[in-house]
Amino acid sequence: MRVKVLILVKAYPALSKKYSETVCTAGITEDGKWIRIYPIPFRQLEYENQFKKYEWVELDLVRNGRDFRPESYKPRDIMLTDIVSRGDIPADGDTWIHRRKFVLKNIYTNLEKLISEAKDKAICTSLAVFKPSKIIDFVCIKANREWSKDKLDYLKSRKLQMNLFDNTDENDITEFEVVDKLPYKFSFIFEDDAGKSASLMIEDWETGMLYWNSLFRHKGDEQKAIEDVKLKYFNDFAKTKDYHFFLGTTKRFHLIAPNPFVIIGDFRPKHIKQENLFSD
């Protein structure tokens, strides 16, 4: 089916034995319906096919038969040669008035209600906008610094096999290098409207890139890079913006984890002041 989607989420890349590296992407249709688009080998796409957040794109999608979550689709053409840009929604003065009209049509504020809908097989909600009532902290813990050796070895062996049967001059081959794995996991600790607290990891690509850019700027000082990430997400976004989370479940834990959601992106306009209520 041909679908027009407003892109809202690009998660941090993950390794895939089939596609080398993939990115989980999600967005909403014009009537506010969530759609998960996976897999997409984003960094391997031609430049003109690489979409950005808050861009309307039109492309052919099919239901992902390997994923029971109703919002899950996959591109008919994995390299997105059929994708067409239909323009974007600008930030319009940092209050994001026009973006709000599409993004904030259905907001959850209660974790128990959202998780209940996720566990209900008749509804099976796996993507949502969530507004925390109180953000308590932003924390960082160490993670494995390297990708799975099993996956890396598999990808190396497959690449070798492909090169053995490739007639292209070896000097003309540009090897695709997988993205560096984040050595830390970043999480928000927050409360919902019932006072229930939760800690959810954020997997937004922008979070990872902020860490790597800060690490470069601080000449490899990881502690200073971590401090930069917390300053931006906790001291800026959480405290000064009208902050919302984009939540998504992982297929593996959707039905078995007490809380199957992670933060896959965010929505961070400035608060609307009284004079904004009368603007177009």
C-alpha positions, 0 to 999 in steps of 0.5 A, a space after each residue: 500500500 502507498 502511505 504518506 507518513 510524517 517521520 517522528 522517530 529514528 532509533 539508534 542503528 542496530 546490527 542485522 545479519 541480513 542487512 548489516 545495519 538497520 534503523 527502526 523508524 516510526 511516524 504517523 499518518 495524516 489521521 494520527 495512526 502510528 506506523 513502524 517502518 522496519 527494517 531500513 538500512 538507513 546509512 546505506 541508502 542513497 542520499 536522496 532517499 535518506 529522510 529526516 524527522 518531521 518530513 512527510 514521505 510517501 512510500 510503499 509499505 507491506 505488513 510485516 508478517 513476522 511481527 504481531 504488533 499491528 503498527 509494524 510494516 516493512 518497505 516494499 523496496 528495502 532501499 527506498 527507491 520509491 520514496 517521495 518527499 512531500 515536504 516537512 513541518 517546520 519548527 515555526 517559532 519553537 512552539 511547534 504549533 503545526 507539528 502539535 496538530 498531528 503529533 499530539 492527537 492522542 497522548 497517554 499520561 498513565 503507564 498502567 493504561 498504556 501497558 494494559 493496552 499493550 498486553 491486550 491482544 485485541 489492541 496490542 498498542 506498541 507505539 504511543 506519545 506519553 507525557 510524564 507528569 514529573 521527570 525525576 532524573 536522567 541516568 547513565 550506566 555502562 553497557 557492552 562496548 562492542 557489538 555481539 561477536 557472533 553478529 560481527 563474525 557473521 557479517 565479516 564472513 558474508 562480506 568476504 564471500 561477497 567479495 570472492 564472487 564480485 568482479 569489481 576491482 578490489 581497490 574500487 570497493 568501498 567497505 561499509 563500516 557499521 556504526 560504533 556501539 554506544 558504551 553507555 545506556 541513557 535512561 529517564 526516571 519519571 512519574 506518570 499522572 498516578 505517581 507511578 515511577 518508571 525508568 526507561 532507556 532512550 534509544 533515539 539516534 540523536 542521543 547517541 550522536 550527541 554523546 559521540 559529538 561531545 566525546 570528540 569535542 572533549 578529546 575522548 573524556 567520556 565523563 564530560 561527554 556523559 555530562 553534556 548529554 545529561 545537561 541537554 536532556 535533563 537540564 534543558 529538554 526536561 526542565 524547560 520544554 513541553 516535553 513528551 516521549 515517543 514510546 515503543 515496545 520491542 517485539 521480543 519483550 512486548 508480551 512478557 516484560 512488566 513494562 515492555 516500552 522504551 523511549 524511542 524518541 521525544 517531542 520537545 517544543 517550547 511551552 505555549 504562552 497565552 499569546 500563542 493561543 490566538 496565532 494561526 
